[in-house]
Amino acid sequence: MAILVTGADGYIGWPVLLKLTEELPDERIVGVDNFARRKWVEEIGSVSATEILSPKKRKNKVEEIGRISFVEGDLTSKEFVNMLIRVYQPDTIIHLAAQPSAPYSQISWEKAVYTQFNNNISTLNLLWALKENGLLETHFIAATTTGVYGAPEYPIPEGFYEIEYKGGKDIVPHPHMAGSFYHMSKCNDINNMYLANKQWGLPISDVRVAIVTGATTEEAKDELSTRFDFDFYFGVVTHRFCAQALIGYPITVYGKGLQGKPFVTLKDCINSFVELAKKDGDGYKVYNQTLGPVKIVDLARMIQEAAEEEIGLEVEVKHVPNPRVEKEEHEMIMENENFKKLIGKPMDLKEAIRDIFSTIEPRKKVIEAYKDRFLPKGLIK
């Protein structure tokens, strides 16, 4: 038996893989990836700000530990996934593999289809491989996204809510209101996982990941650093703002910046996945992986202040036309009791921002060389 981590070469997957070896020293850990994230970022003309080991060196490093196997393969291949599940017989799967970028999924017809095929077929293959190999007690822990909720004008529950209609009452899944073809792929994943739980009894932990912020964890740093993307397509807003500030580029806020978005630190994100791996699954449980909402314009000011305090730079905050179709003013208030029980005392977002600056400052020349990747052409004058 083993713990299987998909997307093990990714921003979240790599630190999860490393922390599992520290927290669960008696377990066999199997990482799986096809290294596609590296290709996608290269395709859009960018790089990781942090220096990361080549796939071969990463595989060698983790296999030196002795209890980690690293398997290269494509989860959209039925034959590969069936072999993987049959050979390793996982009692836990942490499913992190996905094309995770909303802007990338919106580039073209081709990218939208690719995103949904890649994400949804990978998940379906894993679910069916567990069923066909008689492993329906395996705890299936999946990274979805807070983005599946859309932007409703009411507090968002952790996955389910009670509804009354025309004299009837029931507890039902919260409706999905995705704002991109990537987010819709995660809605599809949720529907398929919910069905697998209801029809087969497969225990599912659905972790709805917020905007993850941070550059290092205790395990993933220095030579074992995880990637740090800062471009328009794969760089989350916090990372893009920090990279802009580091080189004296204006911190570019889309529109008014009055959207209150959900955030979580990298350390809390990783810790919650590892804590779930220590538990048995229980039905279909949702975890809103967020510390709470922060308005984008407030985030920009927070990073502006941190840039002055940490690296002595005065940086401009500049508003640019919003390239995304979204509400200009909205706050995502989300229940997160299930998530909070996993992590204990959360890490402060400001601490994560300080960690980012200290990590990427030595890589300033790399960011400077790729500053044209911050924004789509023509967005800033």
C-alpha positions as a Markdown table, in Angstrom:
| # | Residue | x | y | z |
|---|---|---|---|---|
| 1 | Met | 0.0 | 0.0 | 0.0 |
| 2 | Ala | 1.1 | 3.6 | -0.7 |
| 3 | Ile | 0.2 | 7.2 | -0.8 |
| 4 | Leu | 0.0 | 8.4 | -4.4 |
| 5 | Val | 0.6 | 12.1 | -5.2 |
| 6 | Thr | -0.4 | 13.2 | -8.7 |
| 7 | Gly | 1.1 | 16.4 | -10.1 |
| 8 | Ala | 4.1 | 15.8 | -7.9 |
| 9 | Asp | 6.4 | 18.1 | -9.9 |
| 10 | Gly | 4.0 | 21.1 | -9.5 |
| 11 | Tyr | 4.0 | 24.2 | -7.2 |
| 12 | Ile | 1.8 | 22.4 | -4.6 |
| 13 | Gly | 2.6 | 18.8 | -5.4 |
| 14 | Trp | 6.4 | 19.0 | -4.9 |
| 15 | Pro | 6.1 | 20.4 | -1.3 |
| 16 | Val | 3.4 | 17.9 | -0.5 |
| 17 | Leu | 5.6 | 15.0 | -1.7 |
| 18 | Leu | 8.5 | 16.2 | 0.5 |
| 19 | Lys | 6.4 | 16.9 | 3.6 |
| 20 | Leu | 4.8 | 13.5 | 3.4 |
| 21 | Thr | 8.2 | 11.9 | 3.8 |
| 22 | Glu | 8.8 | 13.9 | 6.9 |
| 23 | Glu | 5.4 | 13.4 | 8.5 |
| 24 | Leu | 4.8 | 9.8 | 7.5 |
| 25 | Pro | 8.2 | 8.1 | 7.6 |
| 26 | Asp | 6.8 | 4.6 | 7.5 |
| 27 | Glu | 4.7 | 5.1 | 4.4 |
| 28 | Arg | 5.7 | 4.5 | 0.9 |
| 29 | Ile | 5.2 | 7.7 | -1.2 |
| 30 | Val | 4.7 | 7.6 | -5.0 |
| 31 | Gly | 4.9 | 10.8 | -7.0 |
| 32 | Val | 3.4 | 10.9 | -10.5 |
| 33 | Asp | 3.8 | 13.7 | -13.1 |
| 34 | Asn | 4.3 | 14.1 | -16.9 |
| 35 | Phe | 6.1 | 17.5 | -16.3 |
| 36 | Ala | 3.5 | 19.3 | -18.5 |
| 37 | Arg | 3.5 | 22.4 | -16.3 |
| 38 | Arg | 7.1 | 23.1 | -17.4 |
| 39 | Lys | 6.0 | 22.8 | -21.0 |
| 40 | Trp | 3.0 | 25.1 | -20.6 |
| 41 | Val | 5.0 | 27.9 | -18.9 |
| 42 | Glu | 7.7 | 27.6 | -21.6 |
| 43 | Glu | 5.0 | 27.7 | -24.3 |
| 44 | Ile | 3.7 | 31.1 | -23.1 |
| 45 | Gly | 7.3 | 32.4 | -23.0 |
| 46 | Ser | 8.0 | 32.4 | -19.3 |
| 47 | Val | 10.0 | 30.7 | -16.5 |
| 48 | Ser | 9.9 | 29.9 | -12.8 |
| 49 | Ala | 11.5 | 32.8 | -10.8 |
| 50 | Thr | 13.0 | 30.2 | -8.4 |
| 51 | Glu | 15.6 | 27.8 | -9.8 |
| 52 | Ile | 14.2 | 24.3 | -9.8 |
| 53 | Leu | 15.9 | 21.0 | -10.5 |
| 54 | Ser | 15.5 | 19.3 | -13.8 |
| 55 | Pro | 13.0 | 16.4 | -13.9 |
| 56 | Lys | 15.9 | 13.9 | -13.8 |
| 57 | Lys | 17.6 | 15.5 | -10.9 |
| 58 | Arg | 14.3 | 15.8 | -9.0 |
| 59 | Lys | 13.6 | 12.1 | -9.5 |
| 60 | Asn | 17.1 | 11.2 | -8.3 |
| 61 | Lys | 16.8 | 13.5 | -5.3 |
| 62 | Val | 13.6 | 12.0 | -4.0 |
| 63 | Glu | 14.6 | 8.5 | -4.7 |
| 64 | Glu | 17.7 | 9.0 | -2.6 |
| 65 | Ile | 15.4 | 9.3 | 0.4 |
| 66 | Gly | 14.5 | 5.6 | -0.2 |
| 67 | Arg | 10.7 | 5.6 | 0.4 |
| 68 | Ile | 9.7 | 7.7 | -2.6 |
| 69 | Ser | 9.2 | 6.4 | -6.1 |
| 70 | Phe | 8.7 | 9.0 | -8.9 |
| 71 | Val | 6.8 | 7.7 | -11.9 |
| 72 | Glu | 6.6 | 9.7 | -15.2 |
| 73 | Gly | 3.3 | 9.2 | -17.1 |
| 74 | Asp | 0.2 | 10.8 | -18.5 |
| 75 | Leu | -3.0 | 10.4 | -16.4 |
| 76 | Thr | -5.2 | 10.7 | -19.5 |
| 77 | Ser | -3.9 | 7.3 | -20.5 |
| 78 | Lys | -6.2 | 4.6 | -19.3 |
| 79 | Glu | -3.5 | 1.9 | -19.6 |
| 80 | Phe | -1.0 | 4.0 | -17.6 |
| 81 | Val | -3.4 | 4.8 | -14.8 |
| 82 | Asn | -4.6 | 1.2 | -14.5 |
| 83 | Met | -1.0 | 0.0 | -14.3 |
| 84 | Leu | -0.2 | 2.7 | -11.7 |
| 85 | Ile | -3.1 | 1.7 | -9.4 |
| 86 | Arg | -2.7 | -2.0 | -9.9 |
| 87 | Val | 1.0 | -2.0 | -9.1 |
| 88 | Tyr | 1.1 | 0.5 | -6.1 |
| 89 | Gln | -2.4 | -0.3 | -4.6 |
| 90 | Pro | -2.7 | 3.1 | -3.0 |
| 91 | Asp | -4.7 | 3.5 | 0.2 |
| 92 | Thr | -4.6 | 7.3 | -0.2 |
| 93 | Ile | -4.4 | 9.4 | -3.4 |
| 94 | Ile | -3.7 | 13.1 | -3.3 |
| 95 | His | -4.8 | 14.2 | -6.7 |
| 96 | Leu | -3.2 | 17.6 | -7.6 |
| 97 | Ala | -2.5 | 17.0 | -11.3 |
| 98 | Ala | -4.2 | 19.5 | -13.5 |
| 99 | Gln | -3.9 | 22.3 | -16.0 |
| 100 | Pro | -4.5 | 25.0 | -13.3 |
| 101 | Ser | -4.7 | 28.3 | -15.2 |
| 102 | Ala | -7.9 | 30.0 | -15.9 |
| 103 | Pro | -6.3 | 32.5 | -18.4 |
| 104 | Tyr | -4.6 | 29.7 | -20.2 |
| 105 | Ser | -7.9 | 27.8 | -20.6 |
| 106 | Gln | -9.4 | 31.0 | -22.2 |
| 107 | Ile | -6.7 | 31.5 | -24.9 |
| 108 | Ser | -8.5 | 29.5 | -27.6 |
| 109 | Trp | -10.9 | 26.7 | -28.5 |
| 110 | Glu | -7.9 | 24.3 | -28.5 |
| 111 | Lys | -6.8 | 25.4 | -25.0 |
| 112 | Ala | -10.3 | 25.1 | -23.5 |
| 113 | Val | -10.8 | 21.6 | -24.9 |
| 114 | Tyr | -7.3 | 20.6 | -23.8 |
| 115 | Thr | -7.8 | 21.9 | -20.3 |
| 116 | Gln | -11.1 | 20.0 | -19.8 |
| 117 | Phe | -9.8 | 16.8 | -21.5 |
| 118 | Asn | -6.6 | 16.8 | -19.4 |
| 119 | Asn | -8.3 | 17.6 | -16.1 |
| 120 | Asn | -11.5 | 15.6 | -16.4 |
| 121 | Ile | -10.2 | 12.5 | -18.1 |
| 122 | Ser | -7.3 | 12.3 | -15.5 |
| 123 | Thr | -9.8 | 12.3 | -12.6 |
| 124 | Leu | -12.2 | 9.9 | -14.3 |
| 125 | Asn | -9.3 | 7.5 | -15.0 |
| 126 | Leu | -8.2 | 7.5 | -11.4 |
| 127 | Leu | -11.7 | 7.0 | -10.1 |
| 128 | Trp | -12.5 | 4.1 | -12.4 |
| 129 | Ala | -9.1 | 2.5 | -11.9 |
| 130 | Leu | -9.8 | 2.4 | -8.1 |
| 131 | Lys | -13.2 | 0.7 | -8.8 |
| 132 | Glu | -11.8 | -1.8 | -11.3 |
| 133 | Asn | -9.0 | -2.8 | -9.0 |
| 134 | Gly | -11.2 | -3.2 | -6.0 |
| 135 | Leu | -9.8 | -0.3 | -4.0 |
| 136 | Leu | -13.0 | 1.5 | -3.1 |
| 137 | Glu | -11.8 | 2.2 | 0.5 |
| 138 | Thr | -8.9 | 4.3 | -0.9 |
| 139 | His | -9.1 | 7.9 | 0.5 |
| 140 | Phe | -9.3 | 10.1 | -2.6 |
| 141 | Ile | -8.1 | 13.6 | -1.7 |
| 142 | Ala | -8.6 | 16.1 | -4.6 |
| 143 | Ala | -7.6 | 19.7 | -5.2 |
| 144 | Thr | -10.5 | 21.5 | -6.8 |
| 145 | Thr | -11.0 | 25.3 | -6.4 |
| 146 | Thr | -13.0 | 28.0 | -4.6 |
| 147 | Gly | -13.6 | 29.3 | -8.1 |
| 148 | Val | -16.3 | 26.7 | -8.7 |
| 149 | Tyr | -18.7 | 28.8 | -6.5 |
| 150 | Gly | -18.6 | 31.8 | -8.8 |
| 151 | Ala | -19.4 | 35.1 | -7.1 |
| 152 | Pro | -22.7 | 34.7 | -5.3 |
| 153 | Glu | -24.0 | 37.6 | -3.1 |
| 154 | Tyr | -24.3 | 35.5 | 0.1 |
| 155 | Pro | -21.9 | 33.6 | 2.4 |
| 156 | Ile | -20.7 | 30.4 | 0.8 |
| 157 | Pro | -21.0 | 27.1 | 2.7 |
| 158 | Glu | -18.4 | 24.3 | 2.7 |
| 159 | Gly | -19.8 | 22.5 | -0.3 |
| 160 | Phe | -23.4 | 21.8 | 0.9 |
| 161 | Tyr | -26.3 | 23.9 | 2.1 |
| 162 | Glu | -29.9 | 23.3 | 3.3 |
| 163 | Ile | -32.6 | 24.4 | 0.9 |
| 164 | Glu | -36.3 | 24.8 | 1.3 |
| 165 | Tyr | -38.6 | 25.1 | -1.7 |
| 166 | Lys | -42.3 | 24.8 | -2.0 |
| 167 | Gly | -42.7 | 23.0 | 1.3 |
| 168 | Gly | -39.8 | 20.6 | 0.8 |
| 169 | Lys | -36.4 | 20.6 | 2.4 |
| 170 | Asp | -33.1 | 18.9 | 1.6 |
| 171 | Ile | -29.3 | 19.3 | 1.9 |
| 172 | Val | -27.8 | 19.7 | -1.6 |
| 173 | Pro | -24.4 | 20.5 | -3.1 |
| 174 | His | -23.8 | 24.2 | -3.7 |
| 175 | Pro | -24.4 | 25.1 | -7.3 |
| 176 | His | -21.4 | 25.6 | -9.6 |
| 177 | Met | -21.0 | 28.9 | -11.3 |
| 178 | Ala | -17.6 | 28.8 | -13.0 |
| 179 | Gly | -16.0 | 31.8 | -14.6 |
| 180 | Ser | -13.6 | 30.1 | -16.9 |
| 181 | Phe | -13.2 | 26.8 | -18.8 |
| 182 | Tyr | -10.5 | 25.8 | -16.2 |
| 183 | His | -13.0 | 26.4 | -13.4 |
| 184 | Met | -15.6 | 24.5 | -15.2 |
| 185 | Ser | -13.3 | 21.5 | -15.5 |
| 186 | Lys | -13.2 | 21.5 | -11.7 |
| 187 | Cys | -17.0 | 21.6 | -11.5 |
| 188 | Asn | -17.0 | 18.6 | -13.7 |
| 189 | Asp | -14.5 | 16.9 | -11.5 |
| 190 | Ile | -16.6 | 17.6 | -8.4 |
| 191 | Asn | -19.7 | 16.1 | -10.2 |
| 192 | Asn | -17.8 | 12.9 | -11.1 |
| 193 | Met | -16.3 | 12.5 | -7.6 |
| 194 | Tyr | -19.7 | 13.1 | -6.0 |
| 195 | Leu | -21.1 | 10.4 | -8.2 |
| 196 | Ala | -18.3 | 8.0 | -7.4 |
| 197 | Asn | -19.0 | 8.5 | -3.7 |
| 198 | Lys | -22.7 | 8.1 | -4.0 |
| 199 | Gln | -22.7 | 5.1 | -6.3 |
| 200 | Trp | -19.6 | 3.2 | -5.1 |
| 201 | Gly | -19.0 | 4.6 | -1.6 |
| 202 | Leu | -15.5 | 5.9 | -2.5 |
| 203 | Pro | -14.4 | 8.3 | 0.3 |
| 204 | Ile | -13.7 | 11.7 | -1.1 |
| 205 | Ser | -12.1 | 14.8 | 0.4 |
| 206 | Asp | -12.8 | 17.7 | -1.9 |
| 207 | Val | -10.3 | 20.5 | -1.1 |
| 208 | Arg | -11.4 | 23.7 | -2.7 |
| 209 | Val | -8.1 | 25.6 | -3.0 |
| 210 | Ala | -8.0 | 29.4 | -2.8 |
| 211 | Ile | -5.3 | 31.7 | -4.2 |
| 212 | Val | -2.1 | 30.0 | -2.8 |
| 213 | Thr | 0.6 | 32.5 | -1.7 |
| 214 | Gly | 4.1 | 31.7 | -0.8 |
| 215 | Ala | 7.5 | 30.6 | -2.1 |
| 216 | Thr | 8.9 | 28.1 | 0.4 |
| 217 | Thr | 8.0 | 25.5 | 3.0 |
| 218 | Glu | 10.3 | 23.9 | 5.6 |
| 219 | Glu | 11.0 | 21.1 | 3.2 |
| 220 | Ala | 10.8 | 22.8 | -0.2 |
| 221 | Lys | 13.5 | 25.5 | -0.3 |
| 222 | Asp | 17.0 | 26.0 | -1.5 |
| 223 | Glu | 18.1 | 23.2 | -3.7 |
| 224 | Leu | 14.6 | 21.6 | -3.3 |
| 225 | Ser | 12.7 | 24.7 | -4.1 |
| 226 | Thr | 9.2 | 24.5 | -5.6 |
| 227 | Arg | 8.5 | 26.6 | -8.7 |
| 228 | Phe | 7.3 | 30.2 | -8.6 |
| 229 | Asp | 5.5 | 31.6 | -11.6 |
| 230 | Phe | 4.9 | 35.3 | -12.0 |
| 231 | Asp | 3.5 | 35.6 | -15.6 |
| 232 | Phe | 0.0 | 36.6 | -16.6 |
| 233 | Tyr | -1.2 | 33.0 | -17.2 |
| 234 | Phe | 0.3 | 30.9 | -14.4 |
| 235 | Gly | 1.4 | 33.5 | -11.8 |
| 236 | Val | -1.3 | 34.0 | -9.2 |
| 237 | Val | -2.0 | 37.7 | -8.3 |
| 238 | Thr | 0.2 | 37.8 | -5.2 |
| 239 | His | 3.2 | 36.3 | -6.9 |
| 240 | Arg | 2.8 | 38.6 | -9.9 |
| 241 | Phe | 2.5 | 41.7 | -7.7 |
| 242 | Cys | 5.6 | 40.7 | -5.7 |
| 243 | Ala | 7.6 | 40.1 | -8.8 |
| 244 | Gln | 6.5 | 43.5 | -10.2 |
| 245 | Ala | 7.4 | 45.3 | -7.0 |
| 246 | Leu | 10.9 | 43.6 | -6.9 |
| 247 | Ile | 12.0 | 45.1 | -10.2 |
| 248 | Gly | 10.3 | 48.5 | -9.7 |
| 249 | Tyr | 7.5 | 47.8 | -12.2 |
| 250 | Pro | 4.1 | 49.2 | -11.3 |
| 251 | Ile | 1.9 | 46.8 | -9.3 |
| 252 | Thr | -0.9 | 46.4 | -11.8 |
| 253 | Val | -4.4 | 46.0 | -10.4 |
| 254 | Tyr | -7.1 | 44.9 | -12.8 |
| 255 | Gly | -10.0 | 47.4 | -12.8 |
| 256 | Lys | -11.0 | 48.8 | -9.4 |
| 257 | Gly | -9.5 | 45.9 | -7.5 |
| 258 | Leu | -12.5 | 45.8 | -5.2 |
| 259 | Gln | -13.0 | 42.0 | -5.5 |
| 260 | Gly | -12.5 | 40.3 | -2.1 |
| 261 | Lys | -10.8 | 37.1 | -3.2 |
| 262 | Pro | -10.0 | 34.0 | -1.0 |
| 263 | Phe | -6.4 | 33.4 | -0.1 |
| 264 | Val | -4.3 | 30.7 | 1.6 |
| 265 | Thr | -0.6 | 30.5 | 2.4 |
| 266 | Leu | 1.5 | 27.8 | 0.7 |
| 267 | Lys | 2.4 | 26.4 | 4.1 |
| 268 | Asp | -1.2 | 26.1 | 5.2 |
| 269 | Cys | -2.2 | 24.6 | 1.9 |
| 270 | Ile | 0.5 | 21.9 | 2.1 |
| 271 | Asn | -0.2 | 21.2 | 5.8 |
| 272 | Ser | -3.9 | 20.6 | 5.1 |
| 273 | Phe | -3.2 | 18.0 | 2.4 |
| 274 | Val | -0.7 | 16.2 | 4.5 |
| 275 | Glu | -3.1 | 16.2 | 7.5 |
| 276 | Leu | -5.9 | 14.7 | 5.3 |
| 277 | Ala | -3.5 | 12.0 | 4.2 |
| 278 | Lys | -3.2 | 10.9 | 7.9 |
| 279 | Lys | -7.0 | 10.4 | 8.1 |
| 280 | Asp | -9.4 | 7.9 | 6.8 |
| 281 | Gly | -11.9 | 9.3 | 4.3 |
| 282 | Asp | -15.5 | 9.9 | 5.5 |
| 283 | Gly | -18.2 | 10.1 | 2.9 |
| 284 | Tyr | -17.9 | 13.2 | 0.7 |
| 285 | Lys | -16.4 | 16.1 | 2.7 |
| 286 | Val | -15.6 | 19.6 | 1.4 |
| 287 | Tyr | -12.9 | 21.8 | 2.7 |
| 288 | Asn | -12.9 | 25.5 | 1.8 |
| 289 | Gln | -9.1 | 26.0 | 1.8 |
| 290 | Thr | -9.0 | 29.7 | 2.6 |
| 291 | Leu | -8.1 | 32.0 | 5.4 |
| 292 | Gly | -10.6 | 34.6 | 4.2 |
| 293 | Pro | -11.1 | 37.3 | 1.6 |
| 294 | Val | -8.7 | 40.1 | 0.8 |
| 295 | Lys | -9.6 | 42.9 | -1.7 |
| 296 | Ile | -7.1 | 43.0 | -4.6 |
| 297 | Val | -6.4 | 46.7 | -4.1 |
| 298 | Asp | -5.7 | 46.0 | -0.4 |
| 299 | Leu | -3.3 | 43.2 | -1.4 |
| 300 | Ala | -1.5 | 45.6 | -3.7 |
| 301 | Arg | -1.1 | 48.1 | -0.9 |
| 302 | Met | 0.1 | 45.3 | 1.4 |
| 303 | Ile | 2.8 | 44.3 | -1.1 |
| 304 | Gln | 3.7 | 47.9 | -1.8 |
| 305 | Glu | 4.3 | 48.4 | 2.0 |
| 306 | Ala | 6.2 | 45.1 | 2.2 |
| 307 | Ala | 8.4 | 46.1 | -0.7 |
| 308 | Glu | 9.4 | 49.3 | 1.1 |
| 309 | Glu | 10.0 | 47.5 | 4.4 |
| 310 | Glu | 11.8 | 44.4 | 3.1 |
| 311 | Ile | 13.8 | 45.7 | 0.1 |
| 312 | Gly | 13.7 | 49.5 | 0.4 |
| 313 | Leu | 11.7 | 50.1 | -2.8 |
| 314 | Glu | 9.0 | 52.6 | -3.4 |
| 315 | Val | 6.6 | 51.1 | -5.9 |
| 316 | Glu | 3.6 | 52.5 | -7.7 |
| 317 | Val | 0.1 | 50.8 | -7.7 |
| 318 | Lys | -1.4 | 51.3 | -11.1 |
| 319 | His | -5.0 | 50.4 | -12.2 |
| 320 | Val | -5.3 | 48.9 | -15.7 |
| 321 | Pro | -8.4 | 47.6 | -17.6 |
| 322 | Asn | -9.6 | 44.3 | -16.3 |
| 323 | Pro | -8.9 | 41.6 | -18.9 |
| 324 | Arg | -11.2 | 39.2 | -17.1 |
| 325 | Val | -14.9 | 39.0 | -17.2 |
| 326 | Glu | -15.9 | 39.3 | -13.5 |
| 327 | Lys | -17.7 | 41.6 | -11.1 |
| 328 | Glu | -15.8 | 44.7 | -10.3 |
| 329 | Glu | -17.0 | 44.8 | -6.7 |
| 330 | His | -17.6 | 41.6 | -4.8 |
| 331 | Glu | -16.5 | 39.8 | -1.6 |
| 332 | Met | -16.2 | 36.0 | -1.4 |
| 333 | Ile | -17.2 | 35.3 | 2.2 |
| 334 | Met | -16.8 | 31.5 | 2.8 |
| 335 | Glu | -17.4 | 29.2 | 5.7 |
| 336 | Asn | -14.1 | 27.3 | 6.4 |
| 337 | Glu | -14.6 | 25.4 | 9.7 |
| 338 | Asn | -13.6 | 22.0 | 8.2 |
| 339 | Phe | -10.4 | 23.5 | 6.8 |
| 340 | Lys | -9.5 | 25.4 | 10.0 |
| 341 | Lys | -9.7 | 22.1 | 12.0 |
| 342 | Leu | -6.9 | 20.7 | 9.8 |
| 343 | Ile | -4.3 | 23.4 | 10.2 |
| 344 | Gly | -4.6 | 24.9 | 13.7 |
| 345 | Lys | -3.1 | 28.3 | 13.9 |
| 346 | Pro | -2.8 | 29.7 | 10.3 |
| 347 | Met | 0.2 | 31.5 | 8.8 |
| 348 | Asp | -0.3 | 35.2 | 8.3 |
| 349 | Leu | -0.5 | 36.3 | 4.7 |
| 350 | Lys | 2.0 | 39.2 | 5.4 |
| 351 | Glu | 4.5 | 36.6 | 6.6 |
| 352 | Ala | 4.1 | 34.7 | 3.3 |
| 353 | Ile | 4.7 | 37.9 | 1.4 |
| 354 | Arg | 7.9 | 38.5 | 3.3 |
| 355 | Asp | 9.0 | 35.0 | 2.5 |
| 356 | Ile | 8.3 | 35.6 | -1.2 |
| 357 | Phe | 10.5 | 38.7 | -1.2 |
| 358 | Ser | 13.4 | 37.0 | 0.6 |
| 359 | Thr | 13.2 | 34.1 | -1.8 |
| 360 | Ile | 12.9 | 35.9 | -5.1 |
| 361 | Glu | 15.2 | 38.8 | -4.5 |
| 362 | Pro | 18.4 | 36.9 | -5.5 |
| 363 | Arg | 16.5 | 36.0 | -8.8 |
| 364 | Lys | 15.8 | 39.6 | -9.7 |
| 365 | Lys | 17.6 | 39.4 | -13.0 |
| 366 | Val | 15.4 | 36.5 | -14.1 |
| 367 | Ile | 12.3 | 38.4 | -13.4 |
| 368 | Glu | 13.6 | 41.5 | -15.1 |
| 369 | Ala | 14.4 | 39.4 | -18.2 |
| 370 | Tyr | 10.8 | 38.2 | -18.4 |
| 371 | Lys | 8.9 | 41.3 | -17.3 |
| 372 | Asp | 7.0 | 41.4 | -20.6 |
| 373 | Arg | 5.2 | 38.3 | -19.4 |
| 374 | Phe | 3.4 | 40.2 | -16.5 |
| 375 | Leu | 0.5 | 41.3 | -18.7 |
| 376 | Pro | -1.1 | 40.8 | -22.1 |
| 377 | Lys | 0.2 | 43.2 | -24.7 |
| 378 | Gly | -1.4 | 46.6 | -24.7 |
| 379 | Leu | -2.8 | 46.4 | -21.3 |
| 380 | Ile | -0.5 | 48.9 | -19.7 |
| 381 | Lys | 0.6 | 52.2 | -21.4 |
